[in-house]
Amino acid sequence: MANPETAEESTDITEVVMEVIPTSIDQVGQLWAQVQDIVTVWGLKVIAAIAIFVIGRWIARGLRSAVRHMMEKSKVDPIIVGFTGSITYIALLAFVIIAALGQLGIQTTSFIAILGAAGLAIGLALQGSLANFAAGFLMIIFRPFKVGDFIEGAGVSGVVEAIQIFTTTLKTGDNKTIIIPNAKLSGDNIINYSAQETRRVDMTVGVAYDVELAHVKNVLNDIISKDERILADPAPKVVVAELADSSVNFVVRVWAKSADYWGIKFDMTETIKNRFDAEGIGIPFPQHDIHIVSGSAT
């Protein structure tokens, strides 16, 4: 025979369970509704962010290719083409990432501020290198000289062997390699001896005061006329430039191709000395005349 107390307890438990189940079902339904709302809202945001990133990356690649194509068509230096293309792509990609993060609801203002502060710190730390980089970038764009030119700058001279982003390499006449920081080179005067096809050779020749000036001019003009490397236009000039302490100085100015400059200068120096010796034209050296006055002492 069943215990009446046990029967009553079973009835109470059943009633409690029946009361709890509807409450649990309602809570689950509310939770599911909240999950659906969250998935709907955030799902759309995530999809939009992914779409922005994918499409933005595709556009960035397209613009990089377009920039490279235009620069290559304009025959810009390959170093500049690659660098500009990379900078363009990185800048656009950073903008796309920030836009995608903003679509997700992430506050990008502080993120941009952090990037700006980091960029400023890096810029201050690499100030010298960035100055060389900027100078090299401008030199490659504006081309004050090119590889193979003979230049003078930053206190040295030589033939340009390489123009790089941070440095420029020169080779001197005695086969030394000089590496110059671009900021130092671009911050000073640059003399490009190879920029023009022709160059003037200037020489100063001193003769004795007792020599006939017309004879000296004739000899110098004859030397000039026999050198085929000297150009007829502009016309050569032989003029009396100075009555110096010990000599009458002639200035000889002739034009030649830039490649013939040193050959003409060296050959003319030797030829003038030999011809003057043969013609009896004296080339004086610095001297002082001492006059001794004799007389009785007071």
C-alpha positions, 0 to 999 in steps of 0.5 A: 500500500502506497505511503500517502506522504510519498505521494504528496511529495511526488505531486509537489515536485511535479508541480514545481517542474511544470512551473519551471519548464515554461520559465526556462523555455521563455528564457531560452527563447529570449536568449535565442532572440538576443543571439539572433539580434547580435548575429544579425547586427554584427554579422552584417558589420563583419561582412561589410568590414570584410567587403571593405577590406577585400574591395579596398585591397583590390583597388589599392593594387590597381592604383599601384599598377596604374602609378607604376605604368604611368611612371614607366611610360614616362621613363622614370628611374626604376628605383623611383617606380618601385618605391612610389608604387610600394608607398602608394599601396601601403598608404591605401592599404592602411586607409582601407584597414582603418575604414574596415575597423571603423565599420566594426565599431572600433574607435580608430581615432586613438589608433590613428593618434598612436600611429602618428606618435609612433611615426613622429618618434621613428622620424626623430630617431631616423632624422639623418637617414630620412634626410638622406632618403629625401635628398636621394629621392629628389636627386633621382627625380630632378636629375642634376647629374646621371651615372657616368657624369664627372661632378664636383660636390661636397668637397670632392670630385669624380665620376658618378658610379651609382645614385642610390636612395641614401648615398651617391658613389663617385670614382676619383681619377686615381681610382678611389671610391667615395661614398657621399651621403645624399643630404650632404651632396644636395646641400652644397653646390654641385658642379656637373662638368659633363652636363654640356657637350663642350667646355672651355679650356683656360690657360695663362701663359707668362712671357718676359717683358722684352718679348714682342707681343705680336710674335707671342700671339702668332706662336700661340695662334699657330699652336691652336690652329694645329690641334684638330680637337679645338673647336672653331666655334666659338672662336679661340681667343689669345689676349694680353690679360695682365702686366704682372710683376715679372711677366706679361701674362697672356690668357688663352681660351679655346673650346673643345668637347668635354671629353677632350678637355684634359687632353688639350690642356696637358698637350697645350702646356707641353707644346707651348713650352717647347715652341717658346724654347724654339722661338726664343720666347722667355718664360720668366720666373718670379724675381726681385731687382735689388738696387744698391745705392752707395754713398757716404754715411752721415 
